[in-house]
Amino acid sequence: MRQREQFIVINEHNYLNKNLLLCTNNLQKTLPMYTSSKEIIDSHVSSLCGNDNIIIIDKINDVEKLPETVKMESYAITILYRGKASFFVDGESHEMRENNLFVFRPNITLKQTMLSADAKYHITIITQQYAQSLIAADGRNVWEILLFLADNPVVELSRQQAETFEQFHNLIKKYLQNPQTPHNKEITNHLFMASLYDFHDIIEQRLNAKRYNFSSAEMIFRKFYKLLNNTSPKRQKVEYYAAQLNISPKYFSNICKQLTGKSALQHINDAVIKDITILLKDEKFSIKQIAQFTGFPNQSFLGSFTRKHLGISPYKYRKQFLLDNI
């Protein structure tokens, strides 16, 4: 009988609750070698800190004793400052050396992880929900990075660039370890976003230097995001954007799903939500005005949309924002 593969599922909620789910490939039986979540944390993870969005890990103990296969359900940004690492992602072999960066995406399988004894690294795990919020906040930057990383998974950094990311890491870690600091979450989010902008600048320089050739699908997606950002109101049908791009709605949606895992409608809704939340944070705009600005026939339609996508009414969102920023 073929031996079952052993999986460790890395999930943001499991990490944040210090509750790692261990399972076999049929996701039904708990692995006997790990009987509790505390045992995993004690055995394999040290220097762990985080909040609802970000988790930082500076050390994984006994890497050689980890299960054969790791199932990722979050983004994990890994920078190797010293030493070597090797692993398989979805069956493809990768190697990391000094000052290399690798982004592990959700839903990939990681196998045969090896680290040299002198390895120095840090891992920043961000939840899928937080990643979605970053994309909604500045989709162009994030998607350009993700598209580049799909073809160039291992990013070589200069010593200075690696040192800059380490400084960001240490600052973010400082605030994660001191959650009582006023505006802690906002500071942490802005620091992480700043590091993302810095990374985007690095990628953009390489795109320009290599005159990177995007596929036709990638070019269409880039045109769509530029069009979306320049359209007001953004709340238009998928058919509208497809017509502007001179392609069929079905092909347009397939491109978005293939490249990003999200439908065209989801991208449009994300952009609309971004505009709504920006306007709700400004008291000079009434809810009725915001509905008009963002393409809704009335406040009722706006309310239904925000409750569906934010889980809260426009009024309550504004009220909560104002209370949090007193």
N, C-alpha and C positions, 0 to 999 in steps of 0.2 A: 504493500500500500504506500502511495506517495505521501511523504511527510508534509504536514500542513506548514505553510509559511507562517512565521510569527510577525505580527504587526503591533507597533505602538502608534496609536493615533494621537497626533499633536493637535490639539484644538484649543482656541483661545479661551473658551469658557472653562475648559478643563484646567488649563494653566492658572487662570485667574482664581479659580476656586481651589487650586492645589489639588486637583482631582484628575489625574491622567487616566484615560480609558485604555486598558490593555485588552487586546482581543486577538483571536485567530482570524484567518481570512474569511470565515463565515460570520464574523462579528457576533458570535454567540457565547463563546466560552472565555472566561478570564484566564490569562496565562498563570499557571501554578507558580512560576518563579517569582511573580510579584503579587502579593496578596493584598496590598494596600497602597493607596496613593502616597501616603507619607513615606513608605518604604522607597518609592521611586524618587521622590524629592531628596530624601536623605542619601540615597545611593548614587544618584547621577547628576543632581543639579545643586550647585552652590552659588552664592552671590546672586540670588534671584530677587528682583524687585520690579514693581510695576503698578499700573493703575488699570482702569477699565479699557484702555486703548493699547497701551504699550507695555511690553515685558522685556527686561534686559537680563541676559544671562552671560556671565563672564567665565564660567567654568562648568564643563560637563565631566563628571568623574567616571572613570572606568568605561571609556567609550567602547573598548573592545567587548564589553559585556552587554552592550545594548542589543535589543532584538535585531534580527537580520534585516528586517524591513521597517522603515519609518514612514507612516502615512501622514503627510502634511495637510492641515486644514486651515493654516494661517500663512501669512507672509513672514518669512524669516530672512532678515538682511544680515549676512555674515561677512565680517572683515577679518582677514588673517594678517596679523602684523608681523609675525615671525613663525618660521617653521614651514611645514608642508601638510597638505591634506588631500585625500582622494576619496571619491565616492561615485556611485552610479545614480543618476536621476532618470527615472523612467527608462532604465536599461542603457542609457548613454553614459560613458565614462567621462569624468571630469577631474582635473587636478587644480589645486590652488597652491600658490607660493606666496612668498613675502609680499605684503601690500596688495593682495588680491581681494576683490569683493565678489560675492555671489548672492543672488536673490533667489531664495526657494519660494516657489509659488504654491498656493493652495492646490490640493488634489494631486500633487505629484507623489511618487514613491521614491524614497531614498534608501539605497542599499549599500552595504559593505563600506561603511564610513571608517576611514583610517586617519589618525592624526599623529604627527611626529611628537616625540617626547618634549621637544622644546617649543611646541606650538603656543602662541599667544594670540588670542582672538576675542571678539565679542559678538554676540548674537542679539539682534533686536527683533522681537516678534511683534507684529502689529495685527490686530484683528481685522477680519474681512470688512466688518462694519466701519471701522476707522479708515481703512483703505478706500472704501466707497465714499466716505465724507471728504477725503483728500482729493479724490478724483472730481467730485462735485464742485469742490472749491477751486480747483485749477486743473481741469481735465486734460488740457493740452499738454501741460508739462508731464503729468503722470503717464499718460498714454504714450507719448514719445519715448519715454524711458522704457516702458514695458515692451514696446515694439522692438526697440533696439536690443534689449536683453534677450528677447526670444531667439535672436540670431547670434548674440555675443554674450553668453551666460556668465563667463568669467571676465571681470573687468580689472585691468591692471591699473593700479594707482601709483602716482609718484610718491616718494617719501613725504613730501610736503602735503599732498592731498590726503594721504592716510593719517598724518598727524592732525590735520584739520578735522577729519571725521572722528578721531579719537577725542579731540577737545569737545566736539558736539556730544559725543557719547557720555563723557564725564559730567558735562553740565546737565544733560537730561537725567542721568543717574542720580545726580545730587538732588534734583527736585523730586524725583520719584521716591527717594529715601526720606524726604521731608514733606509729606503730604499736607502737614498743617500750615505750610507757607501760604500766605494770602495769594490768591490767583494762581495757585500751583498748577492746576490743569491747563489754564490758558498759556502760562509760561512754557510748560512742557510741550504743548501742541505747537507753539510758535517756534520753539527750538528745533523740533523735529521737522517742521515745514521748511525752516531755514536750511537744514542739512539736505533736504530733498531738492531745494533750489540749487544748492551748491553742486549736488550730484548731477542735476539736469544740465548745468553749465559744462560740466566735464563731458557728458555724453554729447552735447550739442557741438562742442569743439571737435570731437572725433567724427561726428556726422559731416561737418563742414570740411574737415581735413581729408577725409576719405571719399568725399562726394558719394556718400552712401546711397545705393540704389534701392529705393523702396519698390515693393511689388505694386502692381496696379491696384490691388485691394487696399494696400496700406496708403497709397496716394489718395484714393477715394475717401478713406476714413479721415485722413488729415484734412482734406478739403471740407468734409462734413463738419469737423470740429471748428474749423475756421468760420464756416457758414453759420453754425449754431451760435457761436459766440458773438457774431455780428448781426444776428436776427433779433428783432424786437417787435412784438413779443415772441418769445421762443416757443410758446405753446402752439405748435402747428402740427398737422397730421404728418405721419411718416411719408405719405404720398407727396406732400409739399416739398420736403427735403430731397426726396428721391428725384422729383422733377427738376429741381435746381441742379442736381448732380448728373442729370441726363441718364439715369439708370432706372430699372424697375424697382418698385418697393420691395419685392421679394428678394432680389439680388442685393439690394441695399441692406436689408435686415440680416441676410446671410453673412455679409461681410462683417458687420458689427459683431454678430454672434461668434463668428470664426476668430476674429482678432482679439476680442475683449471678453467674450463669455457673456456679454449683455446684449439685449436686443436694441434696435434703433430707438424704439419707444422708451426703453429704460434710460438711455442716454438723454433723450429729450426731456423726460420727466425730471431727471437729476438736475439738468440745467434750469428748468423752471423752478424747482425747489430752491436752488441756490439763489435765484433772483428774489423769490418770495421771502426767504429768511433774511436776506440783506435789507429788504424794504421794511420788514416787520421790526427790525432793530432800530429803525429811524422813526421816532414818534411823530414827526411832522406829516407823515403819510397816514391817512385813514385806511381802515380795512377795505372800504369801498374803492378808494383810489388804487390800492394795491391790486385789487381784483381787475380793475380796468387796465392798469399798466402791464399785467402779466397775462392778459388774454382771456380772462374769464368773464362770462356774461353778467355775473352778479356775485355778491358775497357768499351766497349759499353754495355755489359751485366751487368757489375758492376754499370754503370751509371743508367740503367733502374731500377735495383733493389733498389738503394738508393733513386732515385726519387719517387718510389712507396712507400717505407717505411719511408722515412725521409722527403719527399716533396721537396728535394733539390739535386742537383748534387754533386758528391764527391768533385769536385773542389770548388764549392761554400761553401760547408760545411767546408772544410779546411780553406778557405779564411776567413769565418765568425769567425771560432774558433781563428785564429791568430789575427784578429782585436779585438776580445773580450779580448784577453790576452796580449795585448801590455803593 
